[in-house]
Amino acid sequence: MFSITVRDHLMIAHSFRGEVFGPAQRLHGATFLVDATFRRAELDADNIVVDIGLATRELNAVVGELNYRNLDEEPAFADTNTSTEFLAKVIADRLAERVRAGALGEGARGLSGLTVTLHESHIAWASYERGL
């Protein structure tokens, strides 16, 4: 399996509901490094997984929809604990929509899957992996 990974960053504010979250129940900020890894079994006609420039552009666009937002105020996330794991899935699903729409080029139609990893720190991160 071949893969490429592109990276961006994301800064949000949010709070959580539930005792399990302790002090994070209060409004707080979070900064993430965001990695998107695209996979395929065989390289395309140009011997690449996907165009890195297009992958970077589309990750930046998806992250830009969330960046510098208080997620507690976003209607799409009403009554939702926007955990790191949950946000990894949101970003992966939005990237998958862009792949299906052709935003990463025709060669991207041969992708088999992608993984989005949000790094909370140098010692903790969460990922969501999905097929395409």
Stockholm file with secondary structure:
# STOCKHOLM 1.0

chainA/1-132         MFSITVRDHLMIAHSFRGEVFGPAQRLHGATFLVDATFRRAELDADNIVVDIGLATRELNAVVGELNYRNLDEEPAFADTNTSTEFLAKVIADRLAERVRAGALGEGARGLSGLTVTLHESHIAWASYERGL
#=GR chainA/1-132 SS CEEEEEEEEEEEEECCCSGGGGGGGSCEEEEEEEEEEEEESSCCTTSCSSCHHHHHHHHHHHHHTTTTEEGGGCGGGTTCCCCHHHHHHHHHHHHHHHHHTTTTCGGGGGCCEEEEEEESSSSCEEEEEEEC
#=GC SS_cons         CEEEEEEEEEEEEECCCSGGGGGGGSCEEEEEEEEEEEEESSCCTTSCSSCHHHHHHHHHHHHHTTTTEEGGGCGGGTTCCCCHHHHHHHHHHHHHHHHHTTTTCGGGGGCCEEEEEEESSSSCEEEEEEEC
//
